[in-house]
Amino acid sequence: MYSTPKSLDRSEGARRDIITGGIVVAATLLFIGTGGNVMQAVVRALIGIGGGPDRVLATALVLNIALILFGWRRYNDLNREIRERTEAEQRARYLADTDPLTGFLNRRALLVKGQRMIAEAVAEKREVALFLLDLDHFKTVNDIHGHAAGDRVLQVAAERIAAVLPPNATKARLGGDEFVAMMAFDPSARGDIDALAAELVTALDNRIMHDAQQIRIGASLGIALASDGGVSMDTMVRQADIAMYHGKDEGRNRHVWFEQGMEMAVQVRNQIETGIREGMPRGEFVPHFEPQVDIASGRLVGFEMLMRWESPEHGLIPPERFIPVAEASGLIGELSLRVIRDAMDIAKRWDPSIILAVNISPQQLKDPWFSQKLTKLLVETGFPAAQLEVEITESSLFENLPLVRSIVTSLKNQGVSLSLDDFGTGYSSLSHLRALPFDRIKIDRSFVTAMRGSPDAQAIVLAIVRLGESLAMPITAEGVEDEATAIELTRLGCAKGQGWHFGRAASAADTERLLADRGLLRDPVGAAPTQGADAEGLLRKTA
């Protein structure tokens, strides 16, 4: 159906209003001209000295009155139409500038208003601080509790932000779980900005109730500063974003001011992320294997798989360089499963007595389908589940224990062994050991390496060993770097260890030569043991 364009509607309405106005003016003039004569004739007729008004003039007078009433009604209609149109335009402008969920400004309106604020503040010799807040673990809230809970968290977060900020602060939601606040201040009051940022972080660290569930969030906050008119809003938002992610890397739930050196770190981070995305399909990420031995006898009992990046540009890159980037970018799940698959293909030739231990990122334990994905790898590679040990760090248990329980129980039902890694770092408790079906406890290397110089560290190791004995859970000690530490661990009753004293992580080829030399390959055909090298030397070989 054809519809008249709005511009034509408005011009047509304007023409009608002009015609109506002209008629009313003419009627008013005619009323002034005829009204006096008619009224004089009416008065004379009433007192008996005249024959009454002229019929034509009387008719004209009535017509004039009707036209004037018509004009007055049209005037009221126009006023109402103007009022409704003004209200509609104001509402449309509000909707165009406002985030409907929180009532804060949206990104477009923020960029416009923020640029104006910078110009005004610089003219008054003041500075502008831009806060960029990102809620920590917000994706987990949506994944576990649903999007209705996520919306509720955003609304409560907005209420808390508004309660802390001064009334004249500009507040906006950029999108997702990112909020921005801007305020002008005197250069001498930078300490007040620090205090305000800390108060915001504290306010967002409280639990939120939704459908009888307690949801805990936090926030990382980056601060950018504009002290001259040459800074654009886009630049300030980007700088605050960089500072915010720097705060996440430092442990989250804190505020950080932007510094120029951070930009270079972001560029390096982006290069690493790009390298991971491009390197995965090219097979640049490979498993290395660190020996695990029975400390008392020196017998080889297994290997922990450690990931390495064989970069064609930079050579062998250790995991501490790229794992944090893979976790932050969401690539760790795909990357880890790729390398675990390769490790299973390699390890299925090992003797059945040799265990393959693999570390699982805390991010992977947020995936409800993780146990199915790992089980699928076991089936596709033909690797025996009984030879696989999954290592889960204590920090993985902190966020969502019910989901972790579901995952580890499923893996346990498949015959996979479970080890609690980095035990003693502060997150776990006896309730976790009772609630989850762990087979082994691994003492964090920080306690093992500190044993010789710290009676406290030695006491902690002893306590963990005794705890393992009481729960019938064998203990593995990480970070065994010398013979004296190995002897002390044996005295304390720790059965299994790994570290530089027993051998560093080695490539698949070196690991296979070691196993072939010890007769621990299912199919020794094709193995190429190093001639003249004893088993201990191979164990100590550095990749």
Disulfide bonds with the S-S distance in Angstrom:
none
